[in-house]
Amino acid sequence: MTVVKSFAVGNGDMCYIKHGSGNFTIIDCNLTGDRDDEIIAELKQQASTKSIRRFISTHPDQDHLGGIEKLDAKQPIINFYVVKNQATKDDETESFKHYCKLRDSDKAFHIYKGCSRKWMNEGDDVRGSSGINILWPDTSNQHFKNALANCDAGDSYNNTSAVIRYKLNGGATVMWLGDLETQFMEDIADSITLDKTTIVFASHHGRASGKIPNSWLEKLDPQIIVIGEAPSRHLHYYTRYKTITQNKAGDITMDLVGDKVHFYVSGATYYHKGLTNEGQTAYPNYVGSLTVETEYTLDG
């Protein structure tokens, strides 16, 4: 059993994966509100039984690294997974300074398309892998090189975002896209391998500026898209697909059990008519389940 949880942290992203193996993964953080201590306490409790812990940073935007110094102080970051960069900012926040400290330390592991590491996607006789694979960036790709140059010059960070895919053996798949922009995704559509994926976190918090293009959606064929927190006037709602909108749902907990995903939310009045009611009670505010569709493979 694996639990994936997306916190409602304002206009930013923060998720964790509590793996069925001895792994625990945090993806991005935005600890800049009244819930910081509550969230960190939950992370500490959920990770307490796991021997391998990692933090994956999709890209160096403030709303994806805010409060990372608070997290590191209370739940030390031992393994920091990051796209190699030398990002600069005119106005350096304490969080960005701490990000750079981790990025440039011996705790950093540089992620790129197809990279491998124990126990990210390699297991052994003692412990299984986490089921995480990095689909992007391809550091030799010219579009990425241009994006990285903009990042290092302090102009724009979005298109240096990593694409991360988690797969539960025999069950659901989940994908994170950071803040990739629509045109950039179009530009690299033939350079990234995209397989059918159960749950996709919409790029750029679901904003229209990060609308996942049809060239990706046709291959991903997601069963549900998570639309993050952003002003509603900026969101793209993916009307052809089932969605969960974090503005309304609040925290979203996804319990991955076999070929099922059971969804729970913190919004007590939230209702989702597109999910099946299977009467689950593992967490409060159950809103329904889906059965994982058979995975197939397409070359990107």
N, C-alpha and C positions, 0 to 999 in steps of 0.2 A: 504493500500500500504506500502511495505517495500523496503528500498534501502540497498543493501549490496555493499560495495566498498572495493576493494583490491588495496592498493597503491603500485606502483613500487618504492621500497626503497632499491634497490641494493640486495645484497645477504642476505636478511632478509625478515621478514613478518610483515605486519601491515594491519588490516582490521577494518572496522566499520559496524555496523548494525544500521540503523535508522528505528526503529520499527514503525509499524502503531499505536501502543499504546503509552503510555507516557514514553517509554524506549529508551535508547541509549546505545549501547555496543561497546567498543573498544576491539579488540582481538590482543594482542601483539603490539610491536612497534620497529622500527629500525630507529630512527631519528638521523642519523649520516651523513647527506649530505647537499647539497645546498638548498633543498626544505623544510627544517624543519619548518621554520616560515610559509610558505604557507600551509603546511599540518595541522599544529596546528590551524591556522586561520580557515581552513575549518571545522575541528572538532568542534571548538567553535561555529561556525555559525550553523552547522547541529544539534548540541546538545542544542542549545539555547532555543528551545521550549519544551524540554523534562525534566520531573521532576525527573526521575530515571535514573542515569548514573552509569555505571560500567565499570571497566577495567578487562578483563580476561587475565591472564598470563598462557600460555600453559606450559612453563618450563623455567628454569633460564639460558638459553643460551644468550650470548651477542647479537646475531643477532635477538633476539626476545624481548629484553628489552633495547636495545641501545637508549639513549636519554630519558629514562623515567623520569629523573629528570627535563628535559626541559618541557616535557608535563605537569608534575605535577605542575610546577611553573606557567604555563600559563593557564592550564585547570585542576584545582585541581582534583585529583583522590580521590573520596569520598568512593567508594566501590571497594576493590581490591580482586578479586577472584583468588585464587592460590592453587595449589596442596601443601599440607603441606610438608615442607622439611626443612632441615638445610644445604643447599648447601654451599660449601666452594670453594674458588678459591685462588690459589697462587698469582695471579695478579688481585687484586680487582680494577675494573674500578669504576668511579664515578657512572655510571649507575647501576652496580651490588650492590654497597653500598646502593644506593637509593632503589633498588628492595628489599634488605634485610630489610631496614627500614620500607617499606610498608608491607612486608611479616610478620614482627614481631609486627605490630601495631594493634590497635583495629579497623582499617579499613579493616583488612583481613577477608575474608570468605573462609574457606577451602572447596574446591570442590572435589567430589569423585563420583563414580558411583551411580546414583540414588538419589543424594542429592536434596533437595528442599528448596526454599526460595521465599518469596515475594520480588520482583515481577519477579523473574527469570522464574519460572514455576508455580507459584501460583498467581491467581488473586483474587480480592474481588469485592465488590459492587461498589467501587470507580474506580478501575483501573484494566485492564487486565494484564495477564502475558506477558513476553517477548517472550515466545515460545522456550526458550533455555533449553536443557537438557544435563546433563553430563553423557556420556556413559562409561567413564574410567578416573581415575584408580579405580580398585577394590583394596582397601588398604589391603585386606586379602589375595590377590593372591601372591603366592611365587615369580613369575616372577617379579611382581611389587616391592615386598620387596627387591629383589636383585638389581633391577634398582635404587631404592631409596637409598640403602646402597652405591652404586657407586656414586650417586649424592652427598650424604652427605660427602663422602670422597674426593670429588673434581675430580673424575676420568672421569665421563661421565654423561650427563644430558638428553640426547635425550629421553630415554625410560621412563622418568617420565612424559612425555607429556600427557596432558589431551586430550580426544576425546570429541569434542563439536558438538552438533547437534541443528540446528535451524529449526523450522517448522512454516511456514505461514499457518494459518487455511484455509484449502481449496486450498492451493497452494503449492509452491515449498518447498523443504527441502535443507539445506546446511550443510556441515560437514567440520570440521577442525580437522587435525590429528597431529598438531605440527610437531615434528621431529622424530616420531616413526620410528624405523629401521625395515627392512623387516623381519628378523628372529624373532624379538620380536613380531611383529604382527602375525606371524605364531604361535608362542608359546601361544598366548592368544586367538586364534581364537575361541576356544570353551568356552571362559569365558566372551565374550562381545556380547551383542545383537545388531545385525546389520540389519537394515531395508533398503528397497529401498530408495535411496537418489538422488535428482535431480542433485545437484552440489557438487562435492567433491574437496577440496583443497588437492592436492597431498602432501604426507608427505615429510619432509626434502626438501622443495622447488622444488620438482619434481626430486630430485637426484635419481640415481639408487640404492643408499644405503638405500633409503626409499621407494623403489618400493612397492606399495600396492599389497599384494599377491593375487593370484586367489581365495583363500579361503575367502577373504574379498570382492573382486570385484564381485563374483558371487551373494553375498547377497545384496551388495549395488546397483548393477546394475545401475551405474551412467549414466545420460544422457550427462553430460559433466564433464571433469576433468580439473581443473585449475593447470597448471604447473608453479611454481614460478620462481624467478630469480636465476639462477646459471649458471656457465659456461656450454655451450651447450654440451661439451664432457662428462659432468657428469650427464646429464639428461636422464631419461627414458620417452619415448614419448607415451606410451599406445596406440599403433597403432590400436587396436580394438575399440577404443572409440573416441568420439568427444573430442577435447581438445582446450583450449586457453592457449597459451604460453606467459607468462608475459614479457619475454625478448623482444618479438616483439610487444605485444599489449600495453604495458605500464600500466597505471592505468586502472582497469576494474571496471565499474559500472554496477551493476545488479539491474534492476528495477523489483520488484516482484509485479505483478498486477493480481489478480485472479489466473487463472491457466496458466499464461504466465510469462516468464522471458525475459525481453528485455535487450540486452547487448550493452554497450557503452564503448569505449576505448579512451585513450589519444593519441595513435599512429594514426596520421591523415591518414596514408597510409595503415593501417592494414585492412585486408579483411578476412572474414570467410565464406567459401562456404558451410559449414554444417548447418548454421542457416537459418531460413526463414525470408525473408524481409517483414516486416509488416509496414514499413514506419513510424517508431516511431521518435519522435523529442523532447522528454523530456530533453535530454542532447545532447551535441555535439558528433559527430563521432559514430553514431549508426551503428552497424555491424550485427544485426539480432536478431531473437527471437526463443524461443522454447516453445512448449506447454508441460506442466507438465504431465507425464504419471501417470496412476493410481497407487497409493501406495498400496503395500501389505506388510504383516508382515512375517518375518522369525525369528525363535529363533536362537540366536547365540550359 
